[in-house]
Amino acid sequence: MDEDSRYEAVRSRDGRFDGEFFFAVRTTGIYCRPSCPAVTPKRHNVRFFATAAAAQGSGFRACRRCRPDAVPGSAEWNVRADVVGRAMRLIADGVVDREGVTGLAARLGYSARQVQRQLTGELGAGPVALARAQRAHTARVLLQTTELPITEIAFASGFASVRQFNDTVREVYASTPSELRAAAPRAGRRAAAPAAGIPLRLAHRGPYQAGAVFDLLADEAVGGVEEVSGVRGRRTYRRTLRLPHGSGIVAVDERAGAARSAAGAHPGGWLDARLQLTDPRDLTTAVGRLRRLFDLDADPYAVDERLGRDERLAPLVAARPGLRSPGAADPEELAVRALVGRAEAERLVQQYGKALDAPCGSLTRLFPEPAVLAEAEPHGTLGALTAALADGAVRLDPGVDRDEAEAALLAVPGMDADTVAVIRTRALGDPDVAPPGPDVPDSWRPWRSYALQHLRVAREWDRS
């Protein structure tokens, strides 16, 4: 989109572009999402930014009316395989908060200066600013939806100190943390008791076929680690997570998308989630992994427009607009499960999974780490895969080069191309994967993963 097209999106308050870009108003010093309901500013007063961090870095503060920081992430970062796309996926996973810019650069295979230059040149903000914007959003959500102590929120959001937290909140929102909390209706806040968890809304753009995602999760659920309960349409998915600073239990509710407007547009909606964490510093990472699992940053408009042109897929897209291609909450776990299947995965969990200190219903264990499995069952393809994951010969983190990861997986003795395609689709979140063998039309690019998901849900594709 050029700037004139972006302004038209702002003028029409088009929610399809929320998160894809931001606009700021010079006369007010505020930046907004394209669908902001406020009076449309004059064209000559508007500036456009690729990220919220770039708008903040230029001195603009977030609009209190449209809350531009609450939009889904740009689908571009899931599609792109270059260093900028990979960096954005790692930043969303909290790598900068945990390992700093040096750690981010090392994962990408570049120097810190090169990463800084590329991100700043294209997005208008470097890795520190991008991570800071993410921390500010997390802080606002916690301030306005929970009764957690402000000091605890500062560290849960990823800030290194309370002073840094206070300064950032004041700069981004033109309010102190206490003022930001007071501005939210008290009825909308809940005490984050350990049994209840931290309540969050995970936003998505456009229509969302929650039923298909929850069907898949229910079919795949591994006992001890996952469960899906409730009746269709009102189910809850719960699972354990192994996180950088501890463990967690997450719950996500099935929810129909927002109703269509009179004009027929679908503004999007959210999934309600609750997170119980042994260390609140893992909040950003846990949210990022849930977003990848449920494919919440996808652009259903772009996917449906392309696939809807295909004669075979058109009726499927019309029947299920906004169908997602689910990812994985733990890429290494997904790789093992794709290889061994559900029944064998349950055996591995029961024999080698670490028991939770505080089991919650049927959730009693964490999925075993690759190093544990490599030592316990070193033989065969499972032993070769887990050894490669443990020693770094195979990397599946959000910032890995997908082609390099696929080559490394295929080099594991006994790994077949079909399993690798599943891992690339789910663990690496690649939207354009076709399994080997069948003739998958190039016209489905760059959304072949979504095309095959349509066929699977419609039971027109019988390969796992």
N, C-alpha and C positions, 0 to 999 in steps of 0.2 A: 504494500500500500504506500502511495505517496502521501504527502501531508494534506493535500486537498481531499483525498479519499478518507483520511483519518478524521478530518474536520466534519465531513458528511456523516461519518459514524457517530461522532459526538453530537452533531445537530439532531440526529434522529434517535439519540439515546440507545444505540444498538448494543445490547448486552452480549452479542456474539463475540465482541472484541475485548470484553473485560479480561484483563490479564495479559492480553497480547500487546497492548501499549497503554500508556498513561498520558494525560494532558494536564498542563499546568496553566494557570491564569496569572499573567504578570501583575495585573492591578490588585489582586487579592493575596498573592503569595501562597496560593493553595493548589495542590494537585489532586486529580480525581480519576476515576475510572470512566470509560466512554459512556456508560449508561447513567451517569450521575443525573438525578432529577432536577438539579438546580437550573436556573435560567442559563441558556447557552451563551457563553461569552463571545464577544466579537472576534473575528478571525485573527486580526492583527495583534490581539492580546494573548493568543494561545501559543504555547510551546509543547512539543511532543517528546516523549521519552520512552525508551525501550523497557526500562525497569523503574520500579519505585525508588530504588537506591539512587539512580541518576537524578530523579526529580528532587530527592532529599539533598543530594550533593550540590544541587544548584540553588539551594536555599528555600525550597518550597516545603510546606508542611501538609500533612494528610488532611483531606476533607473529612469533617466529622459527620457529614450527612451520608455520603456514599461509601465511606470506609474502603478506600482503594486498596489497602493492604490485605483485605479479606478475600480477594478474588482468587480463582484457581491460578496455578502457574501456567506459563506459556507452554503450549503443546510443542513449540519449536524445539525446546531443549530435549524432548524425548525423541524427536525425529533426527536431529542433527548428530552427525558422527564426528564433527571436527572438535578441536580443543575447546572452543567456547561452549558448545553443547555439553561436552563431557564435564567441563568445569562447573557449569550450572547444576548438573545433576549431583556432583559431589558436594557443592555448597549447600544444596537442599538437604543432603544427608548429614549435615553438621560437621563436615571435615575441617573447615576453617576454624570452627569453635574448638575442636579437639586437638588439631595438629598444626594450626596456623597456616599461613600462606606457603611456608616452606614445605609443609606436609602435602598441601594441595598440589604444588608444583611437582614434587617428587612422584606422586601418583600419576600425574599427566605426562611425565617424562620431559618436562621443560624446566627452565630456570624460573625462579620467582619473578624476575624482571620481565621475562617473556610473557608469562601468564598475566601479569599486571598490565603490560602494554596491550595485549590482545583484547582483554576484557574491557579496558578503559576505552580503547579505540572503537570498539563495536557497540558497547552497551552504555558508555558514558560513566561507568563506575567500576572500580577495581574489586578484587575479592573481599577485602576487608569491609568496604561499603556495602556490598551485596549481602554479606553475612550479617552486618549490623542492621540492615533493613529487615531481614528475616527475624532477628532477635526482637526488634521493636514490635513487629506484628505479634509474635508469640506472647510478649509481655502484655500487650493490649488485650488480647483474648483472655489471658489468665486474670488480669485485673478486673475485667468486666463480666466474667462468667463464673468466677470462683471466689471463695472467701480465703484463699491461701494468704498467709502473711506476705506483705510486700517484699520483705527481705528474701523470703524463699522464692518468690516469683523472679526476683533479679537473677538468681543463679539458675533456676529452672529454664529461664529464657536464653541462657548461654553467656550472660555478662560476667566479666571477671571480677567486678566490684559493684557495690551498691551505688557508688558515686557515678560510675560509668553508666549504669542503668538509669539513674535519675537524670543525668545530662542528656542522654539519648532520647528518653521519653519526652522531656521538655522541648527538645529541638524538633522532633518529628511531629508531635501532636500539640505543641504549644500549651501543654498542661503538665502539671506535676502528676506522678503516679496516683496520688491520693485524689486529685481532682478528676483524673480520668476514671477512676473507680466510682467516684460519687456521681458522675454523669450517667452511669448505666443504671437502669431500673434494678432496685434491690431484688425484686421478684425473679429477675432473670439470672441471679447468682445463686450458686449452690456451694455449700461447704464441701470441700474436697476431702471427705472422709475416706480412709483407706478402703473401706468396703465399696464405696460408690465410685471412686476414681475421679480423675479430672474430666469434666464434661467438655466436649469440643464439637463444633460443627465443621465437617470436612466438605468444603464447597466444590461444586463441579459446574461446568458451563453446559448449557443446552440440555436436551433430554438425556435421561440415564435409565437404562434397562436393568434395574437392580435385581429383578427376578432371575435373569439369566446368570448374573454374577453369583448370586447366592446359591443357585442350583449347582453351579460348578464347584463352589466351595464345599457344599454339602456332600457332593459325590466324592470329593478328594480328601475329606477331613480325616486326619490321622489321630486315632485315639490317644489320649494323654496330653496331646499338644493342641488339638483343635476340637471344636464342637459347633454345630449349628442347631439351634433350638427354636421352637415356635412354629406357627402355621405359616404357609406360604403367603407372602405379602406383609408379614409382620415378624419375620425371623430375626434372630440375633446370631451373629458370628462372633465367636470368642476364640482366642488363641494365646499361647505364651510366646514371648519374644526374648531372645538373647540380645542384649544391647551393650554398647561400649562400656558403660559404667555399672551395669547390673542387669536385672531381668525385669520383665513387665508382663502384665496381662492386659489385653485390649479387647474391647467389645464394640461391635459396629452393628447398628440396627438397619434392617431393610426398610427403605422408605421410597414411596413414589416421588417422581420428580415434580417440580413446580408446575402449576397449571399453565396452559397456554394463554397468552393475552388475546384480546379481541383481534389484534392484527395477525395472529397466528404464530408470533415469535415465541420461542421457549427460552426464558431468561436463565434457566438453570435452577439449581437447588443445592441440597447438601445431604450428607449422611451424618446421623448423630453417632458419636463415638464416646467411649469412656476409657481412660487409660489409668491403670494402676502401675506405678513405677517404684522400684526400690531406690532409685536415685533420680531426682527430678531433672538433673542435667541431661537425661536421655529423652526429654520430651520432643525436641525438634527432630531427632533421628527417628523416633517412633512414629511421629506424624508423617514424615517423609516416606517411610516404608509402607504405611497404610495407604498413602496416596498412590504409590506405585502398584500395590496389590490390587486396589480397586480401580486403577487407571483413571484417576479423577482429574488429571491435567490434560486429557485428550481434547481434541477439537472435533466434536461430532459433526459440525457443519461441513468441515472440509472432507472428512471421511465419507459422510453420506452423499455429498455432492458428487464425488468421484465414483464411488461404487454404485450409486443410483443410476448412472448412465449405462451400466452393463445390463444386457437383456436378462441374464440368468439371475443377477443379484438384485435387480430393481424391486421385484415384489418382496424380497426378504428385507431390504432396507426400509421399504414403506411400512412393513409390518412391525419392525423393531428399530425405529429411529434412535440413534444414540447408543447402539450396542457397543459395549466396551471389550477390549482385549485384556483380560486380567494379567497382572504381573506376579510378583512374589514378595512376601514380607521378609524373606531371608534367601538371597540368591544361592548360597552354598547348600542350604537345606533343599531348595527346589531341585538343584542338580542331582543330589542323591536320590530324591524321591522320583524324579523322572527316570532314573536308571533302574531302580529296584522295584517300583510299584508300591501301591498303598499297603498291602498286607505285610510285605517285608519291611517297609518303613515303620509300621507299628511295632514289629518285633525289635527293630533297632532302638526305638524309643524306650521300650520296656526294659531292654537289657543294658543300654548304655546311656540313656538320657539322664541328665542331672535332675534329681528330685528338687522340686520347689520347696523353699523353707516354709511357705504358707500355701499349701494346695488350695485351689478354688474349684469346688465341685469336681467335675471329671478332668479338669486341667491340673495335672500333677507333675509334669516334667517339661524340661526344655529339650528341643531336638538335639541329639548329640553333635558335638563339634567334629569337624573333619579330622583333627589330630587324634581324637579319641577313637574314632572309627578306624583310622589308618593303623593304629596300634592294635586294636582289638580284633579286627578282621582284615589282615594285610593282603590277603590273596585275591586273585581274580580282578575283574574290572572295578568292583567297588573299592578294593584296596588301592588300586592304581589311581582312581579318581580322587579319593579322599587324601591320599598322600600328596597328589599334585595340588589340591586345594590348600592343604596344610603348609606346604613349603613354598607356595606362591608361584609354582610353575603354571597353574591355572588361576587367573584372577577373574572374579565376577562382580566386583564392586561397581557402583553406578557410573564411575568415570572411566572404566576400562574401554579400550578400543574394541569394538564388537568383532571386527574381522580377526584381530589378533587372538581374542578369547576363543573364537570358533576354531581357529587353527590349533590352538593349544589343546582344546577339548578333543579334537579329532586325532591328536597325537597320543592320547591316552589309550593304552592297549585295550582292545575290546569295545571301545566306544563306537556306536554306529551313528550314521548321519541323521537318522530320524530322531534319536534322542537328543543329539546336539541341536537340531532345529527347535525342539521343544524348549531346551534350555535357553537358546538365543531369544526365543519369543517371550518366555515367561520371566526367567531370571534376569535377562538383560533388557527387557522391556522394548525390544525392537519391533516397531510397528509394521515392518515390511519383510516378513519371513515366509518363505514357501518351503514345504518339506521336499526332499529329493524325490525324483521319480515322476509324480503326476505333472501334467501340463497345466500350470497355473498361469493364466494370461498376464502379460506385461501391462495390460491396460488397468490391472488392479493396483499397480504401483502408485504411490509408495505406501499403500495400505493393505498389503496382502495378508498380514496377520488378522486384520479386521474382516476381510473377505472370507477367510477360512473359518473364523469364528461364527459368522452368519450361517455358513453351511453346516457347521457342527450343531448349532442351536436348532436349526431347521431339520436336523437329522438327514442331511444330504451329503455328509462327509463322515465316513466310518473309520477313519484312521485316527489314532490317539496321538 
